[in-house]
Amino acid sequence: MQSSVKKVLAISGSTRKASSNLHLINAIGALAADRMRITVFDGLMNIPPFNPDDDHEQPPAVIMAFRKQLQEADAILICTPEYAMGLPGTLKNAIDWTVSSCEFSNKPVAAITASSMGNLAHASLLATLKVIEARMTEDTQLLISFIKTKVNSNGEITDADTLTSVQRLIAALCELMESGKQESGMGL
Ligand SMILES: Cc1cc2nc3c(=O)[nH]c(=O)nc-3n(C[C@H](O)[C@H](O)[C@H](O)COP(=O)(O)O)c2cc1C
């Protein structure tokens, strides 16, 4: 039986207009159109700097809206570059706002670091997602180095191995949403 189309919220760690991470999200949206409806979160630039003093019952309106979008998604797809050997501050800042409110807890998540190199940001992203209890498997995690040579501005993955890896990740995320199974080790 055909399962229903799932709601996926995608967050690009790059806010650049011509971001290759955004192109990659678009490519995933096209490849998985029969299984997922991907909405790109467009508010990263409007998330205020995290301050625990503001993290109470009435946080800033943009934070409440961000948390609601996360809650309503069946899964979250993060695609991010590496900046200065770590995660982009805008992405980490947004995630910090979810630590107390727990939107990632037990939520199916696919985590892609797509960068020039990216291995340090990828390890950092996985460590953060682990501590906020995101639900992932090894196959919903992917590091893509030299991203600019592997996806084009039409949202097409032009590298065969990358295409195979991304298709595997899509299948794994679908399976994770369907099964509700939890894996904790995540191969960190
Ligand atoms: C300020 C800055 C720092 C960067 N530092 C790194 C880095 O440490 N490691 C890396 O792999 N790429 C680094 N890059 C390259 C980006 O990861 C690369 O340009 C990537 O394609 C950007 O993603 P985007 O196309 O989605 O914007 C850096 C880029 C910028 C602008």
The ligand as an ORCA input file, in Angstrom:
! r2SCAN-3c Opt
* xyz 0 1
  C      33.287     32.192      6.218
  C      33.448     30.864      5.560
  C      34.176     29.867      6.182
  C      34.300     28.615      5.603
  N      34.954     27.637      6.282
  C      34.943     26.363      5.793
  C      35.465     25.294      6.557
  O      35.981     25.446      7.646
  N      35.367     24.043      6.023
  C      34.780     23.794      4.816
  O      34.638     22.635      4.421
  N      34.305     24.813      4.066
  C      34.360     26.088      4.523
  N      33.843     27.110      3.780
  C      33.383     26.835      2.431
  C      31.911     26.511      2.406
  O      31.654     25.363      3.156
  C      31.469     26.275      0.985
  O      31.626     27.470      0.269
  C      30.042     25.783      0.906
  O      29.752     25.449     -0.400
  C      29.069     26.834      1.357
  O      27.784     26.287      1.337
  P      26.655     26.958      0.487
  O      27.055     26.818     -0.967
  O      25.423     26.171      0.798
  O      26.548     28.393      0.899
  C      33.723     28.371      4.330
  C      33.010     29.396      3.694
  C      32.886     30.612      4.296
  C      32.055     31.682      3.608
*
